[in-house]
Amino acid sequence: MDTGERILKDYRNAGEDQRLDLFLAYRDLRDRFREIEREESSAGSLRESPASDALTVPGAAAVYEKPAHEGLIQAIRSHCS
């Protein structure tokens, strides 16, 4: 496994803070990191994360689980703007 593949594997397995660190450290892999985020987002994020936020909407019957990586995506978008 080459270095780039190892970094992508580390990114997939990382928590939100470590993902942000990797994103900022490896500019040449940012498109791949974004692709991973999109894949996980469209798959409903099968990753287990203890950092997900539960939001309760008044009058709603269900609770919306905000995936932990959603904050990372927002941080990436803010950084790239």
N, C-alpha and C positions, 0 to 999 in steps of 0.2 A: 504494500500500500504506500503510495507516494504521500508527500507532505500535504498537498491540497486535499486529497481524499481523507486523510486522517483529520484534518481541520474540519471538513464538512461533517464527518462522523461525530466529532466532538461537539459541533454546533447542534446537530440533531439531538444529542443526548444532554445538552447543557440546559441549565436553568436560565431564567430571564436575564439576570445580571451577567452571567458568563457569556450568554449570546450577544449581549450588547458590547461587551469587551472584545469578543472575537470580530464582530461587525466593524468596530472602530479600528481594530488592529490590522485587518486584512482587507484593504481597499479592493484589491483585485478579485476577491471572492464575493463581493457584495451582491452582485447579480444572482449568484448561486444561493446566497443566504436568503435573499428576497424570494427566490423560487421555492425554497424550503418552507418559508412562512406561508406563501400562497397555497402550497400543497397541503400543509397542515390545517390551514384555515378552511379550505374547501372540503377537506375530509372530516371536518368537525373536531379536529385536534384530538386524536386518540391518545395523545400523551397525557399521563396522569400528572397533575400539578397541584401541590398543596397551596399554591399561591393564588388560586383562582378566587375571584370575588363573587359572592352571591348577592344579587340585587333583587330586592322585593319592590314590586310596583304596586302602589295602593290600588285596591279594587281588582287586581289581577289574581287569577287562581293559581298561577304558576310562578316559580322562581327562575329567573334567568341567570345562568352560570356564565360569567365573563371569563373566557380563557386567559390564563396568565400571559400567553404570548401576545395578546391584544395590546397590552401596554408596551411591549417591545416593538410591535409594529408602529405604534404611535411615536415612540422615541426615534425609530429609524426615519420615519417620515419627517419628523421635526428636524432631525439632523441634516437630512438631504434637501430640505427646503431652502 
